[in-house]
């Protein structure tokens, strides 16, 4: 895999390049924890809503096919989320929760044994004035029909409503299939809704909700690696080319669109969950279990059912929009958030593809070392403190080479997560290796990798595996 993406000759000129470089500063500032009250004091909140997706509310034990996620666990988790969003809203100068959005896969199969408890939990916890913004997707159809879904929730599967003077549009797929062209029969309807919203007020954002991430018709750069960075997907997904491209061209004509997509189960605390070009797109993660990138990474990390993050979105009187990432386990916001300074004005957008060349690389603390608590016949245990600018580190590339062969291909290599999806992020990473040869001298090297595939400087350590011990059996 080619891992160098710092091609300075491709950097853009003029205002777009200026904005690309400027994107780093707000992102880093927010990642250090800008206080939401400071923003509110300067610029009054006039609209607030929450967004989550992929709750996968399971059925009774005899029907549940998600080991590690029981109906009791998920009901407690969903109840906690609804309650916290309500309490958070009520505690602020602007006390309203105007809308509550669940962006598909509310339940695991769509059976009433899942759907009714989900609906009742939501209805019990939300203020009566809070509008529901709901979409259905493949998991909602497995054990039911669209007509029954609409009957249970009292809303069309695709709808357009005005909430607090802002347009909210939901689009649901016609069935469980997933392919380019799946929205072909609905594109005209979507176009009409967007034109209606712009005619009402061209300066206001249009909040759009549909389950599958939006992809480009073609990869951004099919010849460059890694594909999770250069593939079709606009927002970071567990697959490089995930999501239909049906809406991409239409949304490019409407810079007011702020699209929320689910399905990926990918952590929204990765800055790649935000993407902007002519329009804005944000992944909504999951309230159930996470999925990480494909190989060479570990797709299902330990504790994946413990993950639960969602957005609280606040619109300010100036028009600025603030997407705060809530961590349900601690009932706090993580020190990263997204800001749209001027919706509908692409020159002000911060989360463009230009970040690939301007995003800072990870930096180690002075004197950072790899510690080797023990060795075995085929490897050992390895531990290192995480980088100084931890908020920029997505993962680490760990290689093992026989000593004296530094220029050769690694004997063994592994990509491990920085565990950025946990909050607080662990101070150190521990890794165990068992694929090496006995009684051999090796050099282990750890290279930190940013969220946009930039590599920091590596650190290394030498060790020797122990002698192969014959079996006594």
C-alpha positions in Angstrom: 0.0 0.0 0.0 1.3 3.4 -0.9 1.0 5.7 2.1 2.5 9.0 1.0 -0.2 11.6 0.2 1.8 14.9 0.7 1.9 15.9 -3.0 2.6 19.6 -2.7 2.4 20.2 -6.4 -1.3 19.4 -6.4 -2.2 22.1 -3.9 -4.8 24.5 -5.1 -4.3 28.2 -5.7 -6.3 31.2 -4.7 -9.2 31.5 -2.2 -10.0 27.7 -2.2 -6.4 27.0 -1.1 -6.7 29.7 1.6 -9.9 28.1 2.9 -8.3 24.7 2.9 -5.4 25.9 5.0 -7.8 27.8 7.3 -9.8 24.6 7.8 -7.1 23.2 10.1 -7.2 26.0 12.6 -11.0 25.9 13.4 -10.8 22.1 13.5 -7.9 22.0 16.0 -9.5 24.8 18.0 -12.7 22.9 18.3 -10.9 19.6 19.1 -9.4 21.3 22.1 -12.9 21.8 23.5 -14.5 25.2 22.6 -17.2 25.8 25.2 -20.7 25.7 23.7 -21.8 28.5 26.1 -19.2 30.8 24.7 -20.6 30.4 21.2 -24.2 30.8 22.6 -23.3 34.0 24.4 -21.9 35.5 21.2 -24.6 34.2 18.9 -28.0 33.1 20.2 -29.3 29.7 19.4 -32.7 29.8 17.6 -33.2 26.1 16.6 -32.0 22.8 18.1 -32.4 19.2 17.0 -30.7 15.8 17.6 -29.6 13.3 15.0 -28.9 9.6 15.5 -29.2 6.4 13.4 -28.8 2.7 13.4 -30.3 2.1 16.8 -31.1 -1.5 15.8 -33.6 -1.9 18.6 -33.7 -5.7 18.9 -36.6 -8.0 19.7 -37.1 -10.5 22.5 -34.2 -12.9 23.2 -35.7 -15.6 21.1 -35.7 -13.4 18.0 -32.6 -11.4 18.6 -29.8 -12.0 16.1 -27.4 -9.4 17.4 -25.3 -11.1 20.1 -24.2 -8.5 22.7 -27.2 -6.2 22.1 -30.3 -7.2 24.0 -33.6 -5.4 24.1 -33.1 -4.5 27.7 -29.6 -3.0 27.0 -30.8 -1.1 24.0 -33.9 0.2 25.7 -31.8 1.5 28.6 -29.4 3.1 26.1 -32.1 4.7 24.0 -34.0 5.9 27.0 -30.8 7.4 28.3 -30.2 9.3 25.0 -33.7 10.6 24.8 -33.6 11.7 28.4 -30.2 13.4 28.1 -31.2 15.3 25.0 -34.3 16.6 26.7 -32.5 17.6 29.8 -29.6 19.2 27.9 -32.1 21.4 25.9 -34.1 22.4 28.9 -30.9 23.6 30.7 -30.0 26.2 28.2 -31.1 29.8 27.5 -32.9 28.5 24.4 -34.7 25.6 26.1 -36.4 23.9 23.2 -35.6 20.6 21.4 -37.3 21.4 18.1 -36.8 18.0 16.4 -35.6 14.5 17.1 -34.2 12.7 14.1 -33.5 9.0 13.7 -32.0 8.3 10.4 -33.0 4.7 9.6 -32.5 1.3 11.1 -34.4 2.2 14.2 -35.1 -1.5 14.7 -33.2 -4.6 13.6 -35.9 -6.3 11.5 -38.9 -4.0 11.6 -41.1 -6.5 13.6 -43.7 -4.9 16.0 -41.9 -6.7 18.9 -39.0 -4.2 18.2 -40.9 -1.3 16.6 -43.5 -0.7 19.2 -41.1 -0.6 22.2 -38.9 1.7 20.2 -41.7 4.1 19.4 -43.1 4.0 23.0 -39.6 4.7 24.5 -39.2 7.7 22.2 -42.7 9.1 22.8 -42.4 8.8 26.6 -39.1 10.7 26.8 -39.6 13.5 24.3 -41.4 16.8 25.0 -44.8 17.0 23.3 -43.7 19.9 21.1 -40.6 18.1 19.7 -41.2 17.0 16.1 -40.1 13.5 14.9 -37.9 13.3 11.8 -37.8 9.6 10.9 -36.6 7.6 8.0 -36.9 3.8 7.3 -34.3 1.7 5.6 -33.6 -2.0 4.8 -33.8 -3.2 8.4 -37.1 -1.6 8.8 -38.6 -3.6 5.9 -37.3 -7.1 6.8 -40.3 -8.1 8.8 -42.9 -5.5 7.8 -44.2 -3.3 5.0 -43.9 0.5 4.4 -47.6 0.9 4.9 -47.4 -0.6 8.4 -44.4 1.5 9.2 -46.3 4.6 8.3 -49.3 3.4 10.4 -47.2 2.8 13.5 -45.3 6.1 13.4 -48.1 8.3 11.9 -45.8 9.8 9.2 -45.0 9.1 5.6 -41.7 7.3 5.0 -40.6 10.3 2.9 -41.8 13.7 4.1 -41.2 17.4 4.0 -42.0 19.5 7.0 -41.1 23.0 8.2 -39.8 23.1 11.8 -39.1 26.5 13.4 -38.9 28.1 10.0 -36.4 25.5 8.6 -37.1 22.8 6.0 -36.6 19.2 7.0 -36.8 16.6 4.2 -36.7 12.8 4.7 -36.2 10.2 2.0 -36.6 6.5 2.5 -35.8 3.8 -0.1 -38.6 1.9 -1.7 -37.4 -1.6 -0.5 -34.5 -3.5 1.0 -32.3 -3.4 -2.1 -29.2 -1.3 -2.4 -27.8 -0.1 -5.7 -27.1 3.0 -7.9 -30.5 4.0 -9.3 -32.5 3.0 -6.2 -33.9 6.5 -5.9 -34.6 6.9 -9.7 -38.4 7.1 -9.2 -38.1 9.6 -6.3 -35.5 12.1 -7.8 -38.2 14.3 -9.3 -40.0 14.5 -5.9 -36.8 15.3 -4.1 -36.0 18.0 -6.7 -39.4 19.6 -6.2 -39.0 19.7 -2.4 -35.6 21.3 -2.7 -36.9 24.0 -5.1 -39.8 24.6 -2.7 -37.4 25.1 0.2 -35.1 27.5 -1.7 -38.1 29.5 -2.9 -39.2 29.9 0.7 -35.8 31.3 1.8 -32.6 30.8 -0.3 -30.4 31.8 2.6 -31.5 29.1 5.0 -30.1 25.6 5.1 -32.1 22.6 4.0 -31.8 19.7 6.4 -32.0 16.4 4.5 -32.1 12.9 6.0 -31.6 9.6 4.2 -30.1 6.4 5.4 -27.3 5.5 2.9 -24.2 7.6 2.5 -24.0 9.7 -0.7 -21.2 8.6 -3.1 -19.8 10.2 -6.1 -20.6 8.6 -9.5 -16.9 7.7 -9.8 -14.0 7.4 -7.3 -12.4 10.8 -6.6 -9.0 9.3 -7.6 -9.2 5.6 -8.5 -5.5 5.3 -8.9 -4.5 6.5 -5.4 -4.4 4.7 -2.1 -5.8 4.2 0.4 -9.2 3.8 -1.2 -11.0 4.7 2.0 -9.6 8.2 1.3 -9.8 8.4 -2.5 -12.8 6.2 -3.3 -16.4 7.1 -4.1 -17.7 7.7 -0.6 -18.0 11.3 0.4 -18.1 10.7 4.2 -16.0 8.1 6.0 -17.5 4.7 5.8 -16.6 1.1 6.7 -16.3 0.4 2.9 -14.4 2.6 0.5 -17.2 2.9 -2.1 -20.3 2.6 0.0 -23.5 4.4 -0.8 -25.5 5.1 -4.0 -24.7 8.1 -6.1 -28.2 9.0 -7.1 -28.5 12.3 -5.1 -24.9 13.5 -5.7 -25.5 15.5 -8.9 -28.8 17.0 -7.7 -27.4 18.1 -4.3 -24.4 19.8 -6.1 -27.0 22.2 -7.5 -28.3 23.1 -4.0 -25.5 24.3 -1.7 -28.1 24.9 1.0 -28.4 21.1 1.5 -27.0 19.6 4.7 -27.4 15.9 4.3 -27.3 13.4 7.2 -26.7 9.7 6.4 -26.5 6.6 8.5 -25.9 2.9 7.7 -22.1 3.0 7.9 -22.0 2.5 11.7 -18.7 4.4 11.5 -17.6 6.7 14.4 -18.7 10.3 13.9 -15.7 11.5 16.0 -13.5 10.9 12.9 -13.3 14.3 11.1 -13.8 12.4 7.9 -17.4 12.0 8.9 -17.8 15.6 7.7 -17.6 16.4 4.0 -18.3 19.4 1.9 -18.1 20.4 -1.7 -21.0 22.3 -3.2 -23.3 20.8 -0.4 -22.6 19.4 3.1 -22.7 15.8 4.2 -22.4 14.3 7.7 -22.3 10.7 8.8 -24.5 9.9 11.8 -22.7 6.8 13.1 -24.7 4.4 15.3 -26.3 4.1 18.7 -25.7 0.3 18.6 -22.4 -1.1 17.4 -19.6 0.3 15.3 -18.0 -0.8 12.1 -14.5 0.4 11.2 -12.7 0.6 7.9 -12.0 -2.5 5.8 -8.6 -4.3 5.6 -5.9 -3.7 6.5 -7.7 -2.5 9.6 -9.7 -4.4 12.2 -13.3 -3.9 11.3 -14.9 -4.9 14.6 -12.9 -3.8 17.6 -13.4 -5.0 21.0 -16.3 -3.4 22.8 -18.1 -2.4 19.6 -21.5 -2.6 21.3 -20.4 -0.1 23.9 -20.1 2.7 21.3 -22.9 5.3 21.2 -22.5 8.8 19.8 -24.9 11.2 18.2 -25.3 14.9 17.2 -26.9 17.8 18.8 -27.3 20.4 16.1 -27.8 24.1 17.0 -28.6 26.8 14.5 -27.5 30.3 15.6 -29.1 33.6 14.8 -26.2 34.6 12.5 -26.9 31.4 10.4 -23.9 29.5 11.8 -24.6 25.9 12.5 -22.8 23.9 15.2 -22.8 20.1 15.2 -21.8 18.8 18.6 -20.8 15.2 19.1 -22.4 13.7 22.2 -20.9 10.7 23.9 -23.7 8.8 25.5 -21.6 6.7 27.9 -20.3 9.8 29.7 -23.2 12.1 28.8 -20.7 14.7 27.7 -19.5 16.2 24.4 -16.3 14.9 22.9 -13.7 17.6 22.2 -14.4 17.7 18.5 -17.3 19.4 16.7 -18.2 20.6 13.3 -19.2 24.2 12.3 -20.8 25.5 9.1 -20.2 29.2 9.2 -22.4 30.2 6.3 -24.6 27.4 4.9 -25.2 27.7 1.2 -21.9 29.5 0.6 -19.3 26.9 -0.5 -16.4 29.3 -0.3 -16.8 29.3 3.5 -16.9 25.5 3.8 -14.2 23.9 6.0 -14.4 20.2 5.4 -13.5 19.9 1.7 -11.2 17.4 0.0 -8.4 20.0 0.3 -7.9 18.7 3.9 -6.1 15.7 2.5 -3.0 17.9 1.8 -3.3 20.3 4.7 -4.3 18.2 7.7 -1.5 18.0 10.3 0.4 14.8 10.8 0.7 13.2 14.2 3.6 14.2 16.4 5.2 12.1 19.2 6.0 13.5 22.6 9.8 14.1 23.1 11.5 10.9 24.0 8.6 8.6 23.0 9.7 5.0 23.1 8.3 1.5 22.4 8.3 -0.5 25.6 8.6 -4.3 25.4 7.5 -5.8 28.7 8.1 -9.4 27.6 9.1 -11.5 24.6 8.0 -15.0 23.6 9.1 -17.5 21.0 7.0 -15.9 18.3 6.8 -12.2 19.4 5.8 -10.6 22.6 4.0 -7.6 24.1 4.5 -4.0 22.9 3.4 -0.8 24.5 3.7 2.9 23.5 2.3 6.2 24.6 0.0 7.8 22.1 1.0 10.9 20.1 1.1 14.4 21.5 -1.6 15.7 19.2 -3.7 12.7 19.8 -6.8 14.2 18.2 -5.1 14.0 14.8 -4.2 10.3 15.0 -6.4 7.7 13.5 -4.2 4.6 13.7 -0.6 3.2 13.9 1.3 1.1 11.3 3.3 -1.5 13.2 6.0 -3.4 11.3 8.5 -6.1 12.3 11.7 -6.6 10.3 14.6 -8.9 10.9 17.4 -6.8 12.3 19.8 -5.5 9.6 17.1 -5.5 6.9 15.6 -2.1 7.4 15.0 -1.5 3.6 13.2 -4.8 3.1 9.5 -5.4 3.1 8.2 -6.1 6.7 8.2 -9.7 7.9 5.0 -8.8 9.7 2.8 -5.7 9.6 -0.4 -4.6 11.3 -2.5 -1.5 11.4 -4.1 -0.8 14.8 -6.6 1.9 15.8 -5.7 4.7 18.1 -9.0 3.9 19.7 -10.1 7.4 18.8 -13.7 6.2 19.0 -13.5 5.9 22.7 -13.8 8.8 25.0 -11.6 9.6 26.8 -9.1 8.2 24.3 -6.6 5.8 26.0 -3.2 7.3 26.9 -1.3 4.3 25.5 -1.7 1.4 23.0 -0.8 -2.2 23.9 -0.2 -4.7 21.1 0.6 -8.4 21.1 2.4 -10.2 18.2 2.8 -13.9 17.8 3.8 -14.4 14.1 7.6 -14.1 14.3 10.4 -16.6 14.2 12.0 -18.0 17.4 15.5 -16.8 18.6 15.6 -14.0 16.0 16.6 -10.3 16.4 13.9 -7.9 15.1 13.3 -4.2 14.9 9.7 -3.1 15.6 8.6 0.3 14.1 5.5 2.3 14.9 4.3 5.0 12.5 1.4 7.2 13.4 -1.2 7.9 10.7 -3.6 10.9 10.6 -7.3 10.8 9.7 -6.3 11.8 6.2 -3.5 9.2 5.7 -0.6 11.5 6.6 2.3 9.8 8.3 4.2 11.1 11.3 7.8 10.2 12.0 8.3 6.5 13.1 9.8 5.3 16.4 11.6 2.0 16.6 13.0 -0.5 19.1 15.1 -3.7 18.9 14.4 -7.0 20.6 15.0 -10.8 20.2 12.5 -13.5 20.4 13.3 -16.4 22.8 14.4 -19.8 21.9 11.9 -22.3 20.7 11.0 -24.6 23.5 10.3 -28.2 22.6 7.1 -29.7 23.7 7.1 -32.2 26.6 4.2 -34.1 25.2 
